[in-house]
Amino acid sequence: MIPTIPQSRSFRLVYGGYVLLFFLYLALPLTVVAVFAFNDSQFPSLPWQGFTWNWFFGDSDPQIGVFHERGILRAVGTSAIVAGCVAMLSVAVGMTNAFLFNRYEFRGKGALYVLMLLPLVIPGIVLGISILIASSTLANGVWDVAQLDIQALRPGLLLVVLGQFSFITTIATLVITARLQKFDRTLEDAALNLGATRLTAVRTITIPFLMPAMIGAVVVAFLMSFENFNTTLMLVGSDAPLTIAMFDRLKEGSTPLLNAVSLLLMLGSSLLALLVILFQRR
């Protein structure tokens, strides 16, 4: 709806109702998950059995809370390590990609740009299977030739990092490129005229200008990696990240413990998003 165009009262009411229903549709499932994290029951369903904190802090069966569930805590740590590695790699490569596509002209630039965007349109499950087949084929080939088993090419955390990095780096590239396109290159030229080297000009002028986008890219990459399931499922080994651990628990039967984990993830994601917004406003 365009605010400058006069609208009838009935149209505004219908439009307002549509917006309200849309946000209810988004918020209602999350609200239900959050509410049942406090249900004093073995199952996250009605009827309501009473309020409890046991699914967060309980230390005895049958209500062992999140902070006493070693398997879940171990999975959170694994996800944090993977997400941190993916975020750092994605932002580092994304920044070099941004400079490459924004500053340089070369043959095949358009094709290379499309190739960079390709992982975004490939389903995550297909991407994971492709990486798994390629790495397993390479590992088997090395074994056949040299009788050398390269464990890094087998399902495990390294493949999970590489699999998530293959498409998350595209997101980081787009975020940083959007900021770099707004940069006034005459500032670098002024620094060069005053005796700075190209590297010094980029380090002291361009990088600080890109810092808000880089911080935002780090947070986006971290959250996307932390919650990724499809690609991770195909590449995971014995050390399962949180999404895979929750999926395995769900196959055994849902409990409010998973609701509690989900609520903590929602709060953590919201806090990170709020910090990014505050940082960018500063």
Secondary structure in CASP SS format (residue, H / E / C, confidence):
PFRMAT SS
TARGET T0000
AUTHOR 0000-0000-0000
METHOD secondary structure of the structure
MODEL  1
M C 1.00
I C 1.00
P C 1.00
T C 1.00
I C 1.00
P C 1.00
Q C 1.00
S C 1.00
R H 1.00
S H 1.00
F H 1.00
R H 1.00
L H 1.00
V H 1.00
Y H 1.00
G H 1.00
G H 1.00
Y H 1.00
V H 1.00
L H 1.00
L H 1.00
F H 1.00
F H 1.00
L H 1.00
Y H 1.00
L H 1.00
A H 1.00
L H 1.00
P H 1.00
L H 1.00
T H 1.00
V H 1.00
V H 1.00
A H 1.00
V H 1.00
F H 1.00
A C 1.00
F C 1.00
N E 1.00
D C 1.00
S C 1.00
Q C 1.00
F C 1.00
P C 1.00
S C 1.00
L C 1.00
P C 1.00
W C 1.00
Q C 1.00
G C 1.00
F E 1.00
T C 1.00
W C 1.00
N H 1.00
W H 1.00
F H 1.00
F H 1.00
G C 1.00
D E 1.00
S E 1.00
D C 1.00
P C 1.00
Q E 1.00
I E 1.00
G C 1.00
V H 1.00
F H 1.00
H H 1.00
E C 1.00
R H 1.00
G H 1.00
I H 1.00
L H 1.00
R H 1.00
A H 1.00
V H 1.00
G H 1.00
T H 1.00
S H 1.00
A H 1.00
I H 1.00
V H 1.00
A H 1.00
G H 1.00
C H 1.00
V H 1.00
A H 1.00
M H 1.00
L H 1.00
S H 1.00
V H 1.00
A H 1.00
V H 1.00
G H 1.00
M H 1.00
T H 1.00
N H 1.00
A H 1.00
F H 1.00
L H 1.00
F H 1.00
N H 1.00
R H 1.00
Y C 1.00
E C 1.00
F C 1.00
R C 1.00
G C 1.00
K H 1.00
G H 1.00
A H 1.00
L H 1.00
Y H 1.00
V H 1.00
L H 1.00
M H 1.00
L H 1.00
L H 1.00
P H 1.00
L H 1.00
V H 1.00
I C 1.00
P C 1.00
G H 1.00
I H 1.00
V H 1.00
L H 1.00
G H 1.00
I H 1.00
S H 1.00
I H 1.00
L H 1.00
I H 1.00
A H 1.00
S H 1.00
S H 1.00
T H 1.00
L H 1.00
A H 1.00
N H 1.00
G H 1.00
V H 1.00
W H 1.00
D H 1.00
V H 1.00
A H 1.00
Q C 1.00
L C 1.00
D C 1.00
I C 1.00
Q H 1.00
A H 1.00
L H 1.00
R C 1.00
P C 1.00
G C 1.00
L H 1.00
L H 1.00
L H 1.00
V H 1.00
V H 1.00
L H 1.00
G H 1.00
Q H 1.00
F H 1.00
S H 1.00
F H 1.00
I H 1.00
T H 1.00
T H 1.00
I H 1.00
A H 1.00
T H 1.00
L H 1.00
V H 1.00
I H 1.00
T H 1.00
A H 1.00
R H 1.00
L H 1.00
Q C 1.00
K C 1.00
F C 1.00
D C 1.00
R C 1.00
T H 1.00
L H 1.00
E H 1.00
D H 1.00
A H 1.00
A H 1.00
L H 1.00
N H 1.00
L C 1.00
G C 1.00
A C 1.00
T C 1.00
R H 1.00
L H 1.00
T H 1.00
A H 1.00
V H 1.00
R H 1.00
T H 1.00
I H 1.00
T H 1.00
I H 1.00
P H 1.00
F H 1.00
L H 1.00
M H 1.00
P H 1.00
A H 1.00
M H 1.00
I H 1.00
G H 1.00
A H 1.00
V H 1.00
V H 1.00
V H 1.00
A H 1.00
F H 1.00
L H 1.00
M H 1.00
S H 1.00
F H 1.00
E H 1.00
N C 1.00
F C 1.00
N H 1.00
T H 1.00
T H 1.00
L H 1.00
M H 1.00
L H 1.00
V C 1.00
G C 1.00
S C 1.00
D C 1.00
A C 1.00
P C 1.00
L H 1.00
T H 1.00
I H 1.00
A H 1.00
M H 1.00
F H 1.00
D H 1.00
R H 1.00
L H 1.00
K H 1.00
E H 1.00
G C 1.00
S C 1.00
T C 1.00
P H 1.00
L H 1.00
L H 1.00
N H 1.00
A H 1.00
V H 1.00
S H 1.00
L H 1.00
L H 1.00
L H 1.00
M H 1.00
L H 1.00
G H 1.00
S H 1.00
S H 1.00
L H 1.00
L H 1.00
A H 1.00
L H 1.00
L H 1.00
V H 1.00
I H 1.00
L H 1.00
F H 1.00
Q H 1.00
R H 1.00
R C 1.00
END
